[in-house]
Amino acid sequence: MTEKHWPIRLFEKSVLKQRKYRELTELLGNCTGLHCLDIGSDNGVISYLFRQRGGEWKSADLEADAVRSIRELVGDNVFQIDGKKTPFADNEFDRAVIVDFLEHIESDREFVEELQRILKPGGELIINVPFVKNSGLRKLRLAIGQTDEKHGHVRHGYTVESLRELLGDRFSMVAAKTYSKFFSEFVDTVLTFAIDWLKKEQQSSQKGRIVTGNDLARYQKLFKIYSLIYPIVWAIAQLDNLLFWRSGYMLIVKTQVIKPERGDRGRKQAAFSGQNN
């Protein structure tokens, strides 16, 4: 497998990333013939997989390293943004997917306004964010240094209510659910602790610590060992199914933009003009 495919190798051994992709695509649906945007897909594998589903796609992220990684995997139409404005046109996209991004930016309300601008009337917006849970696992993470600041988060996460308030009258919420429960997240906590220990000399960025192709090459033996025990990791994660009454640690929502159709706006402007003549 060539070096540029390293994000796919990681994806195939990540229970959380695979679950996230399933949840996203379940809400995304068929993209054939649509103009779509994904923002915040980390090392690019989500962007790559979205493009296999059809439609015309563009991608964007905050950090230059993340943008470079996405571009290496998918080619062109990848942009670096600042979390406030984007380089896209009004009414450009039929669908937008925001993946683990809003918790990294101070200007989440301003960014929601920007998303409304670039989506077509009736366009759909899918948002994936951490779900606020003050659980024992969160306390453990804080105790071992896995803080919001370390992950580049400016806020712990969102609830359905806080997301609805953030979206305001710009979007209507169509569906909402949580996923990724204790066992999956505990395994991720252990793996993150190991990665942090290995990369202790590296400073976190606005998007936290991003695993790169150089990391995979540097720790190739460890990755091979992890690949051998991955079936055990996968089996532990399946225990989440026993916790059917508990909420998950990730929140995903599907919304629809609220804005007038172009024709409606034109008719309203014409009617207003007629009233003043």
BALOBA-1460 file (C-alpha; in Angstrom, 3 decimals):
// residues 277
<rec num="1" residu="m" x="0.000" y="0.000" z="0.000"/>
<rec num="2" residu="t" x="1.441" y="3.413" z="-0.913"/>
<rec num="3" residu="e" x="2.308" y="6.025" z="1.671"/>
<rec num="4" residu="k" x="-0.546" y="8.317" z="0.686"/>
<rec num="5" residu="h" x="-3.019" y="5.651" z="1.802"/>
<rec num="6" residu="w" x="-1.893" y="5.649" z="5.444"/>
<rec num="7" residu="p" x="-5.129" y="7.349" z="6.664"/>
<rec num="8" residu="i" x="-7.094" y="4.407" z="5.281"/>
<rec num="9" residu="r" x="-4.859" y="2.005" z="7.179"/>
<rec num="10" residu="l" x="-5.598" y="3.878" z="10.395"/>
<rec num="11" residu="f" x="-9.315" y="4.016" z="9.619"/>
<rec num="12" residu="e" x="-9.458" y="0.250" z="9.172"/>
<rec num="13" residu="k" x="-8.100" y="-0.146" z="12.720"/>
<rec num="14" residu="s" x="-10.196" y="2.565" z="14.405"/>
<rec num="15" residu="v" x="-13.504" y="1.515" z="15.930"/>
<rec num="16" residu="l" x="-14.484" y="5.130" z="16.609"/>
<rec num="17" residu="k" x="-13.724" y="6.419" z="13.110"/>
<rec num="18" residu="q" x="-15.644" y="3.558" z="11.503"/>
<rec num="19" residu="r" x="-18.659" y="4.142" z="13.747"/>
<rec num="20" residu="k" x="-18.513" y="7.863" z="13.050"/>
<rec num="21" residu="y" x="-18.497" y="7.240" z="9.302"/>
<rec num="22" residu="r" x="-21.515" y="4.917" z="9.570"/>
<rec num="23" residu="e" x="-23.471" y="7.492" z="11.553"/>
<rec num="24" residu="l" x="-22.587" y="10.280" z="9.123"/>
<rec num="25" residu="t" x="-23.492" y="8.346" z="5.995"/>
<rec num="26" residu="e" x="-26.764" y="7.158" z="7.504"/>
<rec num="27" residu="l" x="-27.885" y="10.785" z="7.754"/>
<rec num="28" residu="l" x="-26.129" y="11.917" z="4.575"/>
<rec num="29" residu="g" x="-27.942" y="9.548" z="2.231"/>
<rec num="30" residu="n" x="-27.422" y="9.439" z="-1.528"/>
<rec num="31" residu="c" x="-25.242" y="12.280" z="-2.859"/>
<rec num="32" residu="t" x="-25.426" y="11.509" z="-6.574"/>
<rec num="33" residu="g" x="-25.770" y="14.726" z="-8.573"/>
<rec num="34" residu="l" x="-25.345" y="16.941" z="-5.501"/>
<rec num="35" residu="h" x="-22.731" y="19.572" z="-4.636"/>
<rec num="36" residu="c" x="-21.441" y="18.759" z="-1.137"/>
<rec num="37" residu="l" x="-18.961" y="20.060" z="1.441"/>
<rec num="38" residu="d" x="-17.186" y="18.364" z="4.342"/>
<rec num="39" residu="i" x="-15.358" y="20.339" z="7.022"/>
<rec num="40" residu="g" x="-13.065" y="19.025" z="9.746"/>
<rec num="41" residu="s" x="-12.373" y="15.500" z="8.518"/>
<rec num="42" residu="d" x="-8.940" y="15.406" z="10.215"/>
<rec num="43" residu="n" x="-6.521" y="13.283" z="8.148"/>
<rec num="44" residu="g" x="-8.756" y="13.095" z="5.080"/>
<rec num="45" residu="v" x="-10.153" y="9.580" z="5.199"/>
<rec num="46" residu="i" x="-13.733" y="10.770" z="5.740"/>
<rec num="47" residu="s" x="-13.345" y="13.159" z="2.800"/>
<rec num="48" residu="y" x="-12.003" y="10.315" z="0.691"/>
<rec num="49" residu="l" x="-14.848" y="7.949" z="1.595"/>
<rec num="50" residu="f" x="-17.494" y="10.608" z="1.017"/>
<rec num="51" residu="r" x="-16.220" y="11.071" z="-2.523"/>
<rec num="52" residu="q" x="-16.716" y="7.381" z="-3.216"/>
<rec num="53" residu="r" x="-20.445" y="7.888" z="-2.629"/>
<rec num="54" residu="g" x="-20.919" y="10.146" z="-5.627"/>
<rec num="55" residu="g" x="-21.616" y="13.832" z="-6.003"/>
<rec num="56" residu="e" x="-19.220" y="16.753" z="-6.331"/>
<rec num="57" residu="w" x="-17.270" y="17.416" z="-3.116"/>
<rec num="58" residu="k" x="-15.131" y="20.128" z="-1.567"/>
<rec num="59" residu="s" x="-13.307" y="19.864" z="1.771"/>
<rec num="60" residu="a" x="-11.949" y="22.315" z="4.333"/>
<rec num="61" residu="d" x="-10.186" y="22.365" z="7.698"/>
<rec num="62" residu="l" x="-8.394" y="24.700" z="10.106"/>
<rec num="63" residu="e" x="-4.812" y="23.484" z="10.190"/>
<rec num="64" residu="a" x="-2.322" y="23.488" z="7.324"/>
<rec num="65" residu="d" x="-1.203" y="19.948" z="8.245"/>
<rec num="66" residu="a" x="-4.783" y="18.672" z="8.138"/>
<rec num="67" residu="v" x="-5.413" y="20.391" z="4.805"/>
<rec num="68" residu="r" x="-2.198" y="18.906" z="3.399"/>
<rec num="69" residu="s" x="-3.198" y="15.427" z="4.552"/>
<rec num="70" residu="i" x="-6.664" y="15.701" z="3.003"/>
<rec num="71" residu="r" x="-5.209" y="17.035" z="-0.244"/>
<rec num="72" residu="e" x="-2.720" y="14.145" z="-0.460"/>
<rec num="73" residu="l" x="-5.599" y="11.694" z="-0.247"/>
<rec num="74" residu="v" x="-8.323" y="13.316" z="-2.377"/>
<rec num="75" residu="g" x="-6.490" y="15.716" z="-4.671"/>
<rec num="76" residu="d" x="-7.912" y="19.167" z="-5.331"/>
<rec num="77" residu="n" x="-10.840" y="21.186" z="-3.945"/>
<rec num="78" residu="v" x="-9.400" y="21.274" z="-0.403"/>
<rec num="79" residu="f" x="-9.310" y="24.616" z="1.423"/>
<rec num="80" residu="q" x="-7.899" y="26.050" z="4.641"/>
<rec num="81" residu="i" x="-10.419" y="28.146" z="6.581"/>
<rec num="82" residu="d" x="-10.297" y="30.194" z="9.789"/>
<rec num="83" residu="g" x="-13.518" y="29.080" z="11.457"/>
<rec num="84" residu="k" x="-15.333" y="32.277" z="10.530"/>
<rec num="85" residu="k" x="-15.546" y="32.804" z="6.791"/>
<rec num="86" residu="t" x="-15.177" y="30.440" z="3.852"/>
<rec num="87" residu="p" x="-14.183" y="31.022" z="0.198"/>
<rec num="88" residu="f" x="-17.417" y="29.522" z="-1.117"/>
<rec num="89" residu="a" x="-20.229" y="31.217" z="-3.012"/>
<rec num="90" residu="d" x="-23.735" y="31.976" z="-1.783"/>
<rec num="91" residu="n" x="-26.107" y="29.013" z="-2.201"/>
<rec num="92" residu="e" x="-23.288" y="26.777" z="-3.449"/>
<rec num="93" residu="f" x="-23.946" y="23.495" z="-1.628"/>
<rec num="94" residu="d" x="-26.813" y="21.041" z="-1.402"/>
<rec num="95" residu="r" x="-25.327" y="19.378" z="1.686"/>
<rec num="96" residu="a" x="-22.619" y="20.152" z="4.227"/>
<rec num="97" residu="v" x="-21.109" y="17.847" z="6.845"/>
<rec num="98" residu="i" x="-19.297" y="19.345" z="9.846"/>
<rec num="99" residu="v" x="-17.140" y="16.706" z="11.546"/>
<rec num="100" residu="d" x="-15.690" y="17.440" z="15.007"/>
<rec num="101" residu="f" x="-15.134" y="21.089" z="14.131"/>
<rec num="102" residu="l" x="-17.436" y="23.434" z="16.048"/>
<rec num="103" residu="e" x="-15.844" y="22.563" z="19.401"/>
<rec num="104" residu="h" x="-12.489" y="23.788" z="18.024"/>
<rec num="105" residu="i" x="-13.561" y="27.350" z="17.142"/>
<rec num="106" residu="e" x="-14.488" y="30.329" z="19.301"/>
<rec num="107" residu="s" x="-16.712" y="31.743" z="16.560"/>
<rec num="108" residu="d" x="-19.223" y="28.887" z="16.307"/>
<rec num="109" residu="r" x="-22.211" y="31.260" z="16.046"/>
<rec num="110" residu="e" x="-20.575" y="33.292" z="13.284"/>
<rec num="111" residu="f" x="-19.673" y="30.070" z="11.488"/>
<rec num="112" residu="v" x="-23.282" y="28.869" z="11.590"/>
<rec num="113" residu="e" x="-24.269" y="32.102" z="9.857"/>
<rec num="114" residu="e" x="-21.649" y="31.344" z="7.201"/>
<rec num="115" residu="l" x="-23.034" y="27.835" z="6.716"/>
<rec num="116" residu="q" x="-26.490" y="29.267" z="6.137"/>
<rec num="117" residu="r" x="-25.040" y="31.561" z="3.474"/>
<rec num="118" residu="i" x="-23.299" y="28.852" z="1.445"/>
<rec num="119" residu="l" x="-26.116" y="26.286" z="1.572"/>
<rec num="120" residu="k" x="-28.858" y="26.315" z="-1.031"/>
<rec num="121" residu="p" x="-32.469" y="26.852" z="0.074"/>
<rec num="122" residu="g" x="-33.619" y="23.496" z="1.460"/>
<rec num="123" residu="g" x="-29.998" y="22.360" z="1.836"/>
<rec num="124" residu="e" x="-29.066" y="19.919" z="4.571"/>
<rec num="125" residu="l" x="-26.439" y="20.326" z="7.281"/>
<rec num="126" residu="i" x="-25.090" y="17.413" z="9.354"/>
<rec num="127" residu="i" x="-23.105" y="18.236" z="12.497"/>
<rec num="128" residu="n" x="-20.997" y="15.823" z="14.551"/>
<rec num="129" residu="v" x="-19.720" y="17.098" z="17.926"/>
<rec num="130" residu="p" x="-18.812" y="15.777" z="21.384"/>
<rec num="131" residu="f" x="-21.820" y="15.320" z="23.663"/>
<rec num="132" residu="v" x="-21.549" y="16.941" z="27.084"/>
<rec num="133" residu="k" x="-21.222" y="14.174" z="29.691"/>
<rec num="134" residu="n" x="-19.767" y="14.801" z="33.144"/>
<rec num="135" residu="s" x="-19.114" y="11.108" z="33.677"/>
<rec num="136" residu="g" x="-16.522" y="9.078" z="35.537"/>
<rec num="137" residu="l" x="-14.711" y="8.470" z="32.245"/>
<rec num="138" residu="r" x="-14.432" y="12.213" z="31.639"/>
<rec num="139" residu="k" x="-12.970" y="12.643" z="35.126"/>
<rec num="140" residu="l" x="-10.428" y="9.917" z="34.330"/>
<rec num="141" residu="r" x="-9.490" y="11.635" z="31.086"/>
<rec num="142" residu="l" x="-8.951" y="14.939" z="32.859"/>
<rec num="143" residu="a" x="-6.868" y="13.219" z="35.549"/>
<rec num="144" residu="i" x="-4.472" y="11.742" z="32.959"/>
<rec num="145" residu="g" x="-4.150" y="14.995" z="31.044"/>
<rec num="146" residu="q" x="-6.675" y="14.429" z="28.247"/>
<rec num="147" residu="t" x="-8.160" y="17.886" z="28.677"/>
<rec num="148" residu="d" x="-10.236" y="19.926" z="26.260"/>
<rec num="149" residu="e" x="-7.236" y="22.204" z="25.763"/>
<rec num="150" residu="k" x="-5.000" y="19.239" z="24.845"/>
<rec num="151" residu="h" x="-7.488" y="18.224" z="22.151"/>
<rec num="152" residu="g" x="-7.775" y="21.780" z="20.856"/>
<rec num="153" residu="h" x="-11.328" y="22.166" z="22.163"/>
<rec num="154" residu="v" x="-12.503" y="25.623" z="23.223"/>
<rec num="155" residu="r" x="-15.605" y="24.020" z="24.778"/>
<rec num="156" residu="h" x="-16.363" y="20.569" z="26.180"/>
<rec num="157" residu="g" x="-19.096" y="19.897" z="23.628"/>
<rec num="158" residu="y" x="-22.783" y="20.440" z="23.038"/>
<rec num="159" residu="t" x="-26.179" y="19.121" z="24.012"/>
<rec num="160" residu="v" x="-29.165" y="18.898" z="21.691"/>
<rec num="161" residu="e" x="-30.567" y="21.984" z="23.390"/>
<rec num="162" residu="s" x="-27.378" y="24.044" z="23.078"/>
<rec num="163" residu="l" x="-27.016" y="23.089" z="19.416"/>
<rec num="164" residu="r" x="-30.617" y="24.044" z="18.751"/>
<rec num="165" residu="e" x="-29.997" y="27.395" z="20.429"/>
<rec num="166" residu="l" x="-26.810" y="27.888" z="18.396"/>
<rec num="167" residu="l" x="-28.594" y="27.138" z="15.115"/>
<rec num="168" residu="g" x="-31.412" y="29.515" z="16.033"/>
<rec num="169" residu="d" x="-33.873" y="30.316" z="13.270"/>
<rec num="170" residu="r" x="-31.308" y="29.586" z="10.547"/>
<rec num="171" residu="f" x="-31.770" y="25.797" z="10.630"/>
<rec num="172" residu="s" x="-34.493" y="23.394" z="11.656"/>
<rec num="173" residu="m" x="-33.388" y="20.189" z="13.406"/>
<rec num="174" residu="v" x="-34.604" y="17.064" z="11.605"/>
<rec num="175" residu="a" x="-32.921" y="14.306" z="13.642"/>
<rec num="176" residu="a" x="-30.571" y="13.988" z="16.619"/>
<rec num="177" residu="k" x="-28.903" y="11.079" z="18.413"/>
<rec num="178" residu="t" x="-25.884" y="10.195" z="20.515"/>
<rec num="179" residu="y" x="-23.524" y="7.305" z="19.880"/>
<rec num="180" residu="s" x="-20.159" y="5.868" z="20.994"/>
<rec num="181" residu="k" x="-20.628" y="4.715" z="24.579"/>
<rec num="182" residu="f" x="-18.379" y="3.739" z="27.489"/>
<rec num="183" residu="f" x="-16.512" y="0.722" z="26.105"/>
<rec num="184" residu="s" x="-15.603" y="2.348" z="22.770"/>
<rec num="185" residu="e" x="-14.552" y="5.546" z="24.483"/>
<rec num="186" residu="f" x="-12.545" y="3.749" z="27.181"/>
<rec num="187" residu="v" x="-10.539" y="1.926" z="24.518"/>
<rec num="188" residu="d" x="-9.971" y="5.252" z="22.759"/>
<rec num="189" residu="t" x="-8.849" y="6.810" z="26.047"/>
<rec num="190" residu="v" x="-6.195" y="4.122" z="26.469"/>
<rec num="191" residu="l" x="-4.998" y="4.448" z="22.868"/>
<rec num="192" residu="t" x="-4.899" y="8.247" z="23.123"/>
<rec num="193" residu="f" x="-2.841" y="7.971" z="26.308"/>
<rec num="194" residu="a" x="-0.361" y="5.743" z="24.460"/>
<rec num="195" residu="i" x="-0.147" y="8.147" z="21.499"/>
<rec num="196" residu="d" x="0.324" y="11.125" z="23.832"/>
<rec num="197" residu="w" x="3.154" y="9.289" z="25.583"/>
<rec num="198" residu="l" x="4.874" y="8.478" z="22.298"/>
<rec num="199" residu="k" x="4.429" y="12.017" z="20.969"/>
<rec num="200" residu="k" x="5.025" y="13.842" z="24.237"/>
<rec num="201" residu="e" x="7.459" y="16.216" z="22.601"/>
<rec num="202" residu="q" x="4.851" y="17.439" z="20.105"/>
<rec num="203" residu="q" x="2.662" y="20.386" z="20.986"/>
<rec num="204" residu="s" x="-1.069" y="20.280" z="20.409"/>
<rec num="205" residu="s" x="-2.542" y="22.453" z="17.670"/>
<rec num="206" residu="q" x="-5.943" y="24.063" z="17.200"/>
<rec num="207" residu="k" x="-7.206" y="20.649" z="16.074"/>
<rec num="208" residu="g" x="-5.410" y="18.762" z="18.856"/>
<rec num="209" residu="r" x="-2.809" y="16.144" z="18.009"/>
<rec num="210" residu="i" x="-3.138" y="14.756" z="14.496"/>
<rec num="211" residu="v" x="-1.599" y="11.383" z="13.664"/>
<rec num="212" residu="t" x="0.422" y="11.670" z="10.446"/>
<rec num="213" residu="g" x="2.002" y="9.364" z="7.930"/>
<rec num="214" residu="n" x="5.392" y="10.052" z="9.524"/>
<rec num="215" residu="d" x="3.996" y="8.794" z="12.826"/>
<rec num="216" residu="l" x="2.799" y="5.610" z="11.194"/>
<rec num="217" residu="a" x="6.219" y="5.010" z="9.657"/>
<rec num="218" residu="r" x="8.038" y="5.885" z="12.887"/>
<rec num="219" residu="y" x="5.945" y="3.512" z="15.006"/>
<rec num="220" residu="q" x="5.453" y="0.807" z="12.385"/>
<rec num="221" residu="k" x="6.220" y="-2.040" z="14.805"/>
<rec num="222" residu="l" x="3.719" y="-0.750" z="17.342"/>
<rec num="223" residu="f" x="1.100" y="-0.375" z="14.625"/>
<rec num="224" residu="k" x="1.664" y="-3.998" z="13.614"/>
<rec num="225" residu="i" x="1.246" y="-5.109" z="17.230"/>
<rec num="226" residu="y" x="-1.933" y="-3.051" z="17.518"/>
<rec num="227" residu="s" x="-3.208" y="-4.622" z="14.287"/>
<rec num="228" residu="l" x="-2.802" y="-8.037" z="15.879"/>
<rec num="229" residu="i" x="-4.846" y="-7.097" z="18.956"/>
<rec num="230" residu="y" x="-7.414" y="-5.080" z="16.973"/>
<rec num="231" residu="p" x="-9.977" y="-7.950" z="17.024"/>
<rec num="232" residu="i" x="-9.919" y="-7.727" z="20.834"/>
<rec num="233" residu="v" x="-10.365" y="-3.942" z="20.693"/>
<rec num="234" residu="w" x="-13.279" y="-4.389" z="18.279"/>
<rec num="235" residu="a" x="-14.899" y="-6.986" z="20.564"/>
<rec num="236" residu="i" x="-14.641" y="-4.687" z="23.596"/>
<rec num="237" residu="a" x="-16.256" y="-1.859" z="21.628"/>
<rec num="238" residu="q" x="-19.231" y="-4.104" z="20.778"/>
<rec num="239" residu="l" x="-20.085" y="-4.174" z="24.493"/>
<rec num="240" residu="d" x="-21.546" y="-0.711" z="23.911"/>
<rec num="241" residu="n" x="-24.626" y="-2.544" z="22.654"/>
<rec num="242" residu="l" x="-25.309" y="-3.690" z="26.221"/>
<rec num="243" residu="l" x="-25.645" y="-0.058" z="27.343"/>
<rec num="244" residu="f" x="-28.806" y="0.606" z="25.348"/>
<rec num="245" residu="w" x="-30.232" y="2.901" z="28.033"/>
<rec num="246" residu="r" x="-27.151" y="5.161" z="28.226"/>
<rec num="247" residu="s" x="-26.369" y="8.182" z="26.085"/>
<rec num="248" residu="g" x="-23.197" y="8.213" z="24.018"/>
<rec num="249" residu="y" x="-20.202" y="10.519" z="24.052"/>
<rec num="250" residu="m" x="-20.790" y="11.859" z="20.540"/>
<rec num="251" residu="l" x="-23.778" y="13.834" z="19.266"/>
<rec num="252" residu="i" x="-24.851" y="13.912" z="15.625"/>
<rec num="253" residu="v" x="-27.710" y="15.990" z="14.214"/>
<rec num="254" residu="k" x="-29.273" y="16.513" z="10.813"/>
<rec num="255" residu="t" x="-30.722" y="19.917" z="10.038"/>
<rec num="256" residu="q" x="-32.229" y="21.788" z="7.115"/>
<rec num="257" residu="v" x="-31.380" y="25.376" z="6.282"/>
<rec num="258" residu="i" x="-34.128" y="27.979" z="6.552"/>
<rec num="259" residu="k" x="-33.868" y="30.630" z="3.860"/>
<rec num="260" residu="p" x="-36.192" y="31.856" z="1.129"/>
<rec num="261" residu="e" x="-36.012" y="30.392" z="-2.342"/>
<rec num="262" residu="r" x="-34.443" y="32.756" z="-4.851"/>
<rec num="263" residu="g" x="-37.731" y="33.086" z="-6.668"/>
<rec num="264" residu="d" x="-39.574" y="33.847" z="-3.453"/>
<rec num="265" residu="r" x="-37.053" y="36.537" z="-2.582"/>
<rec num="266" residu="g" x="-37.429" y="38.077" z="-6.013"/>
<rec num="267" residu="r" x="-41.230" y="38.077" z="-5.803"/>
<rec num="268" residu="k" x="-41.115" y="39.657" z="-2.352"/>
<rec num="269" residu="q" x="-38.734" y="42.356" z="-3.570"/>
<rec num="270" residu="a" x="-40.940" y="43.024" z="-6.605"/>
<rec num="271" residu="a" x="-44.052" y="43.229" z="-4.444"/>
<rec num="272" residu="f" x="-42.313" y="45.615" z="-2.055"/>
<rec num="273" residu="s" x="-41.163" y="47.763" z="-4.975"/>
<rec num="274" residu="g" x="-44.715" y="47.827" z="-6.376"/>
<rec num="275" residu="q" x="-46.106" y="49.007" z="-3.052"/>
<rec num="276" residu="n" x="-43.726" y="51.942" z="-3.070"/>
<rec num="277" residu="n" x="-44.464" y="53.093" z="-6.661"/>
